[in-house]
Structure formats: C-alpha cells, structure tokens
C-alpha cells in the first residue's frame, strides 16, 4: 500500500501563519516593501490633512503596492486589486489589506507628481550601492503608444471641410426640428418647452464643438510657434505681433480628440499615436540616471535637458556620453563641450562620408559635427560610441518586452511623464534587488 502526505483542503489552521511565512525570504515583495519604507514619502503623507470619515489606506503601503506591481509588469489598477485578494506576494506587500481598483487608481492619479520624486530617491540608493559610476552614459528615446487611437485624429484641412459640413447639417436639422415642434404643437398642444433637441442632433453638435475646439488649439499652436521663430531671429515686437497674426496651421497639422497632447510618431511598427520617452542609462549596471517624456517626435531638443537632469539627479556630471544621430547638432555638440563631457554622437551618413572630415586636416579647420565624425571614425570598431547599442536598447527591451509596458494608461503629457517616471523607478528598484541578491 502506498503512503502519501496528508492533504485535506477543509482542514482549518488553529493559529494562521504570518503572510511573511508564505513568501520566501529574500523575495522581491519583501525587498520592495522594505525599500519603500526607507524612502521619504512626506510629499504624499502631508497631502492628507483632515481626519474625517473612514481612515484612508496607509500611503506607504499604497506606494509599495504600486511600485511592486510596476516591478512585476502589472500596471492596471484592476489587476493590482486582484493580486491583493488572491496572491500571497501582494499580500506580503499590503499585509493582507485589500484596496479596490478605484482606490488604487485614485491614489495613483492624486499623488502622481509626488510619486515622480521616488525616481531620484531610488537613484540615490543605487549610487550608495555603487551601481552608478557615471564614467559613460548613453541617451536614447523610444516611442510608447498613447492611450488614444491615431484614427481619432483629424488634420487642420479636414477640420475646415468637416466643420462646414457639420454646420450645414446641424442647421438643417434645427430647421427640421422646428418644423417637427410646430407640427406636434398643432397635434398635441403647446405643453412642451419647445427648446429640446432631438437625440439624433446631440451627437453631431458635440462633434462640431470638438472640431471647433481642436481647430482653435491648432491655430494657437501655430501662432506660438511663429512667435518663437520670430523671437529667435531677433525680430522687433511689431514684427512678432504681425507674425502671430498671419500664422496659420499647415493643412496636414493634426490633433487627436482622445489625447490632444499626444502626436503621430514613427515607431518600429509604423506610425502610431505616441509619446517620445527619453532615458539616460549608466554604463556600469544599466541604471537609468535621467528620464523624461516629450511629445516631440524628434530627439534633437532633448539632449540638453537630459544632460542637466543627470547633474541634478546624481550631484555630478558624466564623463562621457553617447547618442545616435537624432541628437546631433552644432548647438548640442557645443553644449556638451561646455559641460566638459566627451561626446560620442553619431553625425549621420552625410557627415561620415564628407571628404572634408577625412585626411590629415587639423581639427581646428572643421566644425564640431565634422570633428565628431572624425572622432567616431578614428577608433573604428573600438569606438566608445558602440556602448550606445548595449545600454539604452536592452533597458527599453526589459521595460517593453519583459515587463510589458507598451502603452500608457493615462492621458496628457504631465500624467504620462509621471507614469514613465514610475516605470523607470521600478527598473532601478529591480537593479537594486539584483545587487542585494549577490552573495558577499
């Protein structure tokens, strides 16, 4: 007769075990919870001022829950709530508390700006653990889909045409509605207010209003852009005012109705409605030392703010920086020289093949772009520029592929910047966790 270990699902525990006993020692859940407890969360806690109604959940626990979810690649508030109810690792983080998905979603939305501050705090912990050397850093951007469809966008030229069509259509419907009201008054008496709109008119009117709002926003953007260009050229105030007045959007300029601050961008899968996410990655252990989000499709204007953020976040500047040709411009190369950073920035095929960058011509006879092309060519296969391919790209792969962050949950530039900051914070927490697991 065979003997097996006893198994009785109906057996009750006289003394239930601690949830910590159900999760192995050294698990990520324990690490994230303990790490968050060591952070300064005063910006979140101070937001709770009055004691009224039922007490809210502990902000430290809610922060740990969010960060642990992001480390696990779980971003949906509903999935986080499910984890709190049925997964022991989530229970170890929350100590058996079970906030519902609305509570989790509102906590994230309410404290998004304060949660962004966790990035720098976790980065400083990485510095203390000597995971950040700042000998060489690499900058790159990746397109992340917005919480909006590109099919919900409309060009300025199409807005003009569609607005006219809808205006005529709604006007015709108003006339028809008035005729219907008169007929009903004759048939049923004058007991109606007479100003109700039929249901079949309301949606078209709302559509017309949205198009008008989007059109005004595009016109204002065109005026602001014209003003900036005029100021950049040193024009007088009179000329600037004239430029604003004459500015008009290009017929193909688009605006999305679902998330107006997102833009159509070219990604690896073709054109998508997206945001441009930036990250500066340290060479030593692929820790993210600076990050941001922009709605500009090109990267050329992102180099300087990223360089400044590295200094602000870490307290010192990197010695070397690599980036692809999207960041190359004379102004950017002059800027990194001013910050005493040795740059390795691709100059594009047109510059690399420029005969004036070849031969024995002295560097002083070349502009900064051609001098950079010569620097990259000089080292050949041993160029420090090659580090760019093995720093940001694997990080983006871990975020998008391993942890499944392919689309923002929130809308608007400010909110998606907070969401990206949480994603980058989770990446650095996982780097800390990996370091803590290495035997001394």
C-alpha positions as CSV (number, residue, x, y, z in Angstrom):
1,X,0.0,0.0,0.0
2,X,1.4,3.4,-1.0
3,X,1.6,6.2,1.6
4,X,1.2,9.9,0.8
5,X,1.5,13.1,2.7
6,X,-1.9,14.1,4.2
7,X,-3.9,16.5,2.1
8,X,-7.2,17.9,3.5
9,X,-8.4,21.2,1.9
10,X,-11.1,21.5,4.6
11,X,-8.6,21.4,7.5
12,X,-8.5,24.8,9.3
13,X,-5.5,26.3,11.0
14,X,-5.7,26.8,14.7
15,X,-3.1,29.6,14.5
16,X,-2.9,31.1,11.0
17,X,0.7,31.7,9.8
18,X,2.1,35.1,9.1
19,X,1.9,36.1,5.5
20,X,5.7,36.5,5.5
21,X,6.0,32.8,6.1
22,X,4.1,32.1,2.9
23,X,6.6,34.1,0.8
24,X,10.3,33.0,0.7
25,X,12.8,35.1,2.5
26,X,14.6,37.5,0.1
27,X,11.6,37.6,-2.3
28,X,11.1,40.8,-4.4
29,X,7.9,41.5,-2.5
30,X,9.8,41.9,0.8
31,X,12.5,43.9,-0.8
32,X,10.1,46.4,-2.4
33,X,8.1,46.8,0.8
34,X,11.2,47.4,2.9
35,X,12.7,49.8,0.3
36,X,9.6,51.9,0.2
37,X,9.5,52.1,4.0
38,X,13.0,53.6,3.9
39,X,12.0,56.4,1.4
40,X,10.9,59.9,2.3
41,X,7.1,59.9,1.5
42,X,6.3,63.2,3.2
43,X,5.1,64.8,0.0
44,X,2.4,62.2,-0.2
45,X,1.6,61.9,3.5
46,X,1.4,65.7,4.0
47,X,-1.4,65.8,1.4
48,X,-3.7,64.1,4.0
49,X,-4.8,67.0,6.3
50,X,-8.1,66.2,7.9
51,X,-9.3,63.2,9.9
52,X,-12.8,62.7,8.7
53,X,-14.8,59.7,7.6
54,X,-13.2,56.3,7.4
55,X,-9.4,56.4,7.6
56,X,-7.6,56.0,4.2
57,X,-5.2,53.2,3.5
58,X,-1.6,53.8,4.6
59,X,0.2,55.8,1.9
60,X,3.4,53.8,2.4
61,X,1.5,50.6,1.7
62,X,-0.2,52.0,-1.3
63,X,3.1,53.3,-2.7
64,X,4.7,49.9,-2.1
65,X,1.8,48.2,-3.9
66,X,2.1,50.4,-7.0
67,X,5.9,50.0,-7.2
68,X,5.8,46.3,-6.7
69,X,3.1,46.0,-9.4
70,X,5.3,48.0,-11.8
71,X,8.3,45.8,-11.0
72,X,6.2,42.8,-11.9
73,X,4.9,44.4,-15.1
74,X,1.4,44.8,-13.7
75,X,0.1,48.3,-14.3
76,X,-3.7,48.0,-14.3
77,X,-5.4,49.0,-11.1
78,X,-7.9,46.1,-11.5
79,X,-5.1,43.6,-11.8
80,X,-3.4,45.1,-8.8
81,X,-6.6,44.8,-6.8
82,X,-6.9,41.1,-7.9
83,X,-3.4,40.5,-6.7
84,X,-4.2,41.9,-3.3
85,X,-7.1,39.4,-3.0
86,X,-5.5,36.2,-4.3
87,X,-1.7,36.3,-4.4
88,X,0.4,35.8,-1.4
89,X,3.3,38.0,-2.7
90,X,0.9,41.0,-3.0
91,X,-0.5,40.2,0.5
92,X,3.1,40.3,1.8
93,X,3.4,43.8,0.5
94,X,0.0,45.0,1.7
95,X,-0.1,43.0,5.0
96,X,-3.5,41.5,3.9
97,X,-5.1,44.9,3.1
98,X,-7.3,44.7,0.0
99,X,-7.8,48.2,-1.6
100,X,-10.2,48.1,-4.5
101,X,-9.2,49.1,-8.0
102,X,-10.9,52.6,-7.7
103,X,-8.9,53.3,-4.6
104,X,-5.6,52.3,-6.3
105,X,-6.4,54.3,-9.4
106,X,-7.4,57.4,-7.5
107,X,-4.3,57.2,-5.3
108,X,-2.0,57.0,-8.3
109,X,-3.8,59.9,-10.0
110,X,-3.9,62.0,-6.9
111,X,-0.2,61.6,-6.0
112,X,1.4,61.2,-9.4
113,X,3.6,64.3,-9.1
114,X,4.9,63.2,-5.6
115,X,5.4,59.6,-6.9
116,X,7.7,61.1,-9.6
117,X,10.1,62.1,-6.8
118,X,10.7,58.5,-5.9
119,X,12.9,58.2,-9.0
120,X,15.6,60.4,-7.6
121,X,15.4,58.7,-4.2
122,X,15.8,55.3,-5.6
123,X,18.6,56.5,-7.9
124,X,20.5,57.8,-4.8
125,X,20.2,54.4,-3.3
126,X,21.7,52.9,-6.4
127,X,24.6,55.4,-6.0
128,X,25.1,54.3,-2.4
129,X,25.2,50.7,-3.6
130,X,27.9,51.8,-6.1
131,X,25.8,50.8,-9.1
132,X,26.3,54.2,-10.8
133,X,29.7,55.2,-11.9
134,X,28.9,58.0,-14.5
135,X,32.0,57.1,-16.5
136,X,30.0,56.6,-19.6
137,X,26.2,57.2,-20.1
138,X,24.1,56.7,-23.2
139,X,21.0,58.6,-24.2
140,X,18.2,57.3,-26.4
141,X,14.4,57.6,-26.9
142,X,11.6,55.1,-27.5
143,X,8.1,55.7,-28.8
144,X,5.4,54.4,-26.4
145,X,1.8,54.4,-27.6
146,X,-0.6,56.9,-26.1
147,X,-3.9,55.9,-24.6
148,X,-5.6,57.1,-27.8
149,X,-6.1,55.8,-31.4
150,X,-4.4,57.5,-34.3
151,X,-7.8,57.2,-36.1
152,X,-9.2,59.7,-33.6
153,X,-7.1,62.4,-35.0
154,X,-8.0,64.9,-37.7
155,X,-5.9,67.3,-39.9
156,X,-6.5,71.1,-39.9
157,X,-7.5,71.0,-43.6
158,X,-10.0,68.2,-42.9
159,X,-11.3,70.1,-39.8
160,X,-12.1,73.1,-42.1
161,X,-14.1,70.9,-44.5
162,X,-15.8,68.8,-41.9
163,X,-16.8,71.8,-39.7
164,X,-18.5,73.4,-42.7
165,X,-20.4,70.1,-43.5
166,X,-21.5,69.7,-39.9
167,X,-22.5,73.3,-39.6
168,X,-24.8,73.0,-42.6
169,X,-26.1,69.6,-41.4
170,X,-26.9,70.8,-37.9
171,X,-28.5,73.9,-39.3
172,X,-30.7,71.8,-41.5
173,X,-31.6,69.6,-38.5
174,X,-32.5,72.6,-36.4
175,X,-34.9,73.7,-39.1
176,X,-36.4,70.2,-39.3
177,X,-36.7,70.1,-35.5
178,X,-38.6,73.5,-35.6
179,X,-40.9,72.1,-38.2
180,X,-41.5,68.9,-36.1
181,X,-42.2,71.1,-33.0
182,X,-44.8,73.2,-34.9
183,X,-46.5,70.0,-36.2
184,X,-46.5,68.5,-32.7
185,X,-47.9,71.8,-31.2
186,X,-50.8,71.5,-33.7
187,X,-51.4,67.9,-32.9
188,X,-50.7,67.7,-29.2
189,X,-50.9,71.3,-27.8
190,X,-48.3,73.6,-26.6
191,X,-47.3,71.7,-23.4
192,X,-43.6,71.3,-24.5
193,X,-40.9,73.8,-23.7
194,X,-40.0,74.0,-27.4
195,X,-36.2,74.1,-26.9
196,X,-35.5,70.4,-26.6
197,X,-33.1,68.9,-29.2
198,X,-33.9,65.6,-30.7
199,X,-31.4,62.8,-29.7
200,X,-30.2,62.5,-33.3
201,X,-28.9,66.1,-33.2
202,X,-26.9,66.0,-30.0
203,X,-24.0,63.8,-31.1
204,X,-23.4,65.8,-34.2
205,X,-23.4,69.0,-32.2
206,X,-20.9,67.6,-29.8
207,X,-18.7,66.5,-32.7
208,X,-18.9,70.0,-34.2
209,X,-17.9,71.6,-30.8
210,X,-14.9,69.2,-30.6
211,X,-13.7,70.1,-34.0
212,X,-14.0,73.8,-33.3
213,X,-12.0,73.4,-30.1
214,X,-9.3,71.3,-31.8
215,X,-9.1,73.9,-34.7
216,X,-8.6,76.8,-32.2
217,X,-5.9,74.8,-30.4
218,X,-4.0,74.2,-33.7
219,X,-4.3,77.8,-34.6
220,X,-2.9,78.9,-31.2
221,X,0.0,76.4,-31.6
222,X,0.8,77.9,-35.0
223,X,0.7,81.4,-33.5
224,X,3.0,80.4,-30.6
225,X,5.4,78.7,-33.0
226,X,5.5,81.7,-35.3
227,X,6.3,83.9,-32.2
228,X,9.1,81.7,-31.1
229,X,10.7,81.7,-34.5
230,X,10.4,85.4,-34.8
231,X,12.0,86.0,-31.4
232,X,14.7,83.6,-32.3
233,X,15.6,85.6,-35.3
234,X,15.7,88.8,-33.2
235,X,12.6,90.5,-34.8
236,X,11.0,93.6,-33.3
237,X,7.8,93.4,-31.2
238,X,5.8,94.8,-34.1
239,X,7.2,92.1,-36.5
240,X,6.5,89.4,-33.8
241,X,2.9,90.6,-33.5
242,X,2.5,90.5,-37.3
243,X,4.0,87.0,-37.5
244,X,1.5,85.8,-34.8
245,X,-1.4,87.4,-36.7
246,X,-0.5,85.9,-40.0
247,X,0.3,82.4,-38.7
248,X,-1.9,79.6,-39.8
249,X,-1.6,75.8,-39.2
250,X,-0.4,73.6,-42.1
251,X,-3.3,71.8,-43.7
252,X,-1.8,68.4,-42.6
253,X,-1.3,69.5,-38.9
254,X,-3.2,67.0,-36.8
255,X,-4.8,66.9,-33.3
256,X,-6.1,63.9,-31.5
257,X,-9.5,64.2,-29.9
258,X,-8.9,61.5,-27.2
259,X,-5.5,62.7,-26.1
260,X,-4.7,66.1,-27.7
261,X,-1.2,66.3,-26.3
262,X,-0.1,63.0,-28.0
263,X,1.3,63.1,-31.5
264,X,1.6,60.8,-34.6
265,X,5.1,59.4,-34.5
266,X,7.0,56.8,-36.5
267,X,7.8,53.8,-34.4
268,X,9.1,50.3,-35.1
269,X,5.6,49.2,-36.2
270,X,4.9,52.2,-38.4
271,X,3.1,55.4,-37.5
272,X,1.5,55.4,-34.1
273,X,-0.2,57.8,-31.7
274,X,2.5,58.1,-29.1
275,X,4.8,59.9,-26.8
276,X,8.6,60.1,-27.0
277,X,10.2,58.6,-23.9
278,X,13.8,59.5,-23.0
279,X,16.3,57.7,-20.8
280,X,19.9,58.2,-19.9
281,X,21.5,54.8,-18.9
282,X,24.7,54.4,-16.9
283,X,27.4,52.1,-18.3
284,X,28.2,50.2,-15.1
285,X,24.9,48.3,-14.4
286,X,22.3,49.8,-16.8
287,X,20.8,52.0,-14.1
288,X,18.6,54.9,-15.5
289,X,20.1,58.2,-14.3
290,X,17.7,60.6,-16.1
291,X,14.3,60.2,-17.8
292,X,11.6,62.3,-19.3
293,X,8.7,62.3,-21.8
294,X,8.1,64.7,-24.6
295,X,5.5,64.9,-27.4
296,X,8.1,66.0,-30.0
297,X,8.8,63.3,-32.5
298,X,12.5,64.3,-32.9
299,X,15.2,64.0,-30.3
300,X,17.4,66.9,-31.1
301,X,15.9,69.2,-28.4
302,X,16.2,66.5,-25.6
303,X,20.0,66.3,-25.2
304,X,20.5,69.5,-23.1
305,X,17.6,68.9,-20.6
306,X,18.8,65.3,-20.2
307,X,22.4,66.4,-19.5
308,X,21.2,68.9,-17.0
309,X,19.0,66.3,-15.3
310,X,21.9,63.9,-14.9
311,X,23.7,66.5,-12.8
312,X,20.6,67.4,-10.8
313,X,19.7,63.8,-10.1
314,X,23.2,62.5,-9.2
315,X,25.0,65.6,-8.0
316,X,27.8,65.3,-10.6
317,X,28.1,65.1,-14.3
318,X,29.0,62.1,-16.5
319,X,32.5,62.0,-18.1
320,X,31.3,60.5,-21.5
321,X,28.0,60.4,-23.3
322,X,26.9,58.6,-26.4
323,X,23.8,59.1,-28.5
324,X,22.5,58.4,-32.0
325,X,22.4,60.9,-34.9
326,X,18.9,62.2,-33.9
327,X,20.6,64.2,-31.1
328,X,23.4,65.7,-33.3
329,X,23.5,69.4,-34.0
330,X,26.2,72.1,-33.7
331,X,24.4,73.6,-30.7
332,X,24.2,70.2,-28.9
333,X,27.9,69.4,-29.5
334,X,28.8,72.9,-28.2
335,X,26.7,72.3,-25.2
336,X,28.3,69.0,-24.1
337,X,31.8,70.6,-24.6
338,X,30.6,73.4,-22.3
339,X,29.7,70.8,-19.7
340,X,33.1,69.1,-20.1
341,X,31.6,65.9,-21.4
342,X,33.4,63.8,-24.0
343,X,30.7,63.1,-26.6
344,X,30.3,60.2,-29.0
345,X,27.3,61.3,-31.0
346,X,26.6,59.9,-34.5
347,X,26.6,62.5,-37.2
348,X,24.6,60.7,-39.9
349,X,25.7,59.3,-43.2
350,X,26.1,62.6,-44.9
351,X,28.7,63.8,-42.4
352,X,30.5,60.5,-42.1
353,X,31.1,60.4,-45.9
354,X,32.1,64.1,-46.0
355,X,35.5,64.2,-47.7
356,X,36.4,67.3,-45.6
357,X,36.3,65.1,-42.5
358,X,38.9,62.7,-43.9
359,X,42.6,63.0,-44.5
360,X,45.1,64.8,-42.2
361,X,43.3,68.1,-41.9
362,X,43.7,69.5,-38.4
363,X,40.5,69.5,-36.2
364,X,40.6,73.3,-35.9
365,X,39.6,73.6,-39.6
366,X,36.4,71.6,-39.1
367,X,33.1,72.4,-37.5
368,X,32.0,70.5,-34.4
369,X,29.9,68.0,-36.4
370,X,32.8,67.1,-38.7
371,X,35.2,66.8,-35.8
372,X,32.7,64.4,-34.1
373,X,32.6,62.3,-37.3
374,X,36.4,62.1,-37.3
375,X,36.4,61.1,-33.7
376,X,34.0,58.2,-34.3
377,X,35.8,57.0,-37.4
378,X,39.2,57.2,-35.8
379,X,38.5,54.5,-33.2
380,X,36.8,52.2,-35.7
381,X,35.4,49.1,-34.1
382,X,36.8,50.1,-30.7
383,X,34.9,53.4,-30.7
384,X,33.1,54.3,-27.4
385,X,30.1,55.0,-29.5
386,X,29.4,51.3,-29.7
387,X,28.3,51.4,-26.0
388,X,25.2,53.2,-27.1
389,X,23.8,50.0,-28.6
390,X,24.3,47.9,-25.4
391,X,22.9,50.5,-22.9
392,X,19.5,52.1,-23.6
393,X,18.3,49.4,-26.1
394,X,18.4,46.5,-23.6
395,X,16.7,48.7,-21.0
396,X,13.9,49.5,-23.3
397,X,13.7,45.8,-24.2
398,X,13.3,44.9,-20.5
399,X,10.6,47.6,-20.0
400,X,8.6,46.8,-23.1
401,X,9.2,43.1,-23.6
402,X,9.9,41.6,-20.2
403,X,7.6,43.8,-18.2
404,X,5.1,44.5,-21.0
405,X,4.9,48.3,-20.8
406,X,3.8,49.1,-24.4
407,X,1.1,51.7,-23.8
408,X,0.4,54.5,-21.3
409,X,-2.7,54.1,-19.2
410,X,-3.1,57.9,-18.6
411,X,-3.6,60.8,-20.9
412,X,-1.9,64.1,-21.2
413,X,1.8,65.0,-21.2
414,X,2.1,65.7,-17.4
415,X,0.4,62.4,-16.4
416,X,2.3,60.2,-18.8
417,X,5.5,61.8,-17.6
418,X,4.6,60.6,-14.1
419,X,3.7,57.2,-15.4
420,X,7.1,56.9,-17.2
421,X,8.9,58.0,-14.1
422,X,7.3,55.1,-12.1
423,X,8.3,52.7,-14.8
424,X,11.9,53.9,-14.6
425,X,11.8,53.8,-10.8
426,X,10.7,50.2,-10.9
427,X,13.6,49.4,-13.3
428,X,16.1,50.8,-10.9
429,X,14.5,49.0,-7.9
430,X,15.0,45.7,-9.8
431,X,18.7,46.7,-10.3
432,X,19.0,47.2,-6.5
433,X,17.2,44.0,-5.9
434,X,19.6,42.1,-8.1
435,X,22.6,43.7,-6.4
436,X,21.1,42.7,-2.9
437,X,20.9,39.1,-4.0
438,X,24.6,38.8,-4.9
439,X,26.4,36.9,-2.2
440,X,29.1,39.0,-0.4
